[in-house]
Amino acid sequence: MAKADFSSPNVLIYPALKTGKLEVIADAMAREVITDDNGKATGVSYVSKEDMLEYQVDGRVVILAASACETARLLLNSKSQRHPNGLANSSNVVGKYLQDSNGTAMGGYLPELFGRKRYNEDGVGGMHVYTPWWLDNKKLDFPRGYHIEYWGGFGQPAYGFGMGMQGINGKYAVNGKKKEAGGYGASLKEDQRYFYGANVGMAGRGEAVAFEHNKCEIDPNTVDKYGIPVLRFDVTQSDHEIKQAKHMKETFREMMHNMGAVITWGDDGTPENKYGLDKPGYIIHEAGTARMGDNAKTSALNKWSQAHDCNNLFCVDGSQFTSQADKNITWTILALSMRASEYIIDEMKKQNL
């Protein structure tokens, strides 16, 4: 089961290593992309985590796949005479239009499932239950949509978290007798057996709207332990995201009520707390910091994930997205990466790179 999921090492890196054409430099912190007098990328400088010294690797083509924010950090730190605003940033959009998935959640327990029969529900990602977006935004007060992910079942027992016990007040019945929730020893075991498998929860994952003012930029006063300037963030969630979270909470509440569930957490949505809207970066689906587009004045990359300002530089992670729907962006990243790779090979054969 350890290698059942998709992961970059198992699916991409290990097979590439077996070809004998890949060299991996581990424990290296990339500092910047090196360019020549003509503004072309010639390689990458990095700091070794082992000896804290700086090294450089050269390349005919440089491909960044460091994640949306780290790619932006590398580009903005890669200043030169030909790229005074940072590499691939003549449009001044690198770091801007930063977005993450919109989200909030709610959970509790189903009394109907108390003391349920045990059986094996092990599986990757829980119950594998999913509701896609199903409504018409023309009838709603926010744009874009969201999907719902569910969880529950026989997960690893834990007192409180995942059991719904933290929201149970007063007494409940075990074998026809009333008892207080909680305790330790035999009482704790009895609670665990009774509540095990009765928890239920749901989370919304929605599309945020891309705004230019939501950004990451180089902090002029702070560097990391390798001496590399770090990012600082300025992201504000709009009424679109807040109203979407409100709709999520209302939907969850209705579903929990109709299934006879007791809500123990997440039913705290108010305008003041943005209806429990997760803070930016919490869901870690960041995208948009080096957006692609046909116009070099308003985008950093073209349709091939290739920098407008530097034709042998490519960004193949979430940075290239202009929006990300409500779905996880991994598969689209993989598709765009394959597309860019085929383009690079073709252009190299034509001696264009």
Helices and strands as residue ranges (DSSP letters): I 8-13, H 14-18, E 28-35, E 41-48, E 54-58, E 62-64, H 68-77, E 102-109, G 111-113, E 130-131, G 137-139, E 146-152, G 165-167, E 171-174, E 177-180, H 186-195, E 199-206, E 215-223, E 229-234, H 239-258, E 262-265, G 274-276, E 313-315, G 318-320, H 330-349
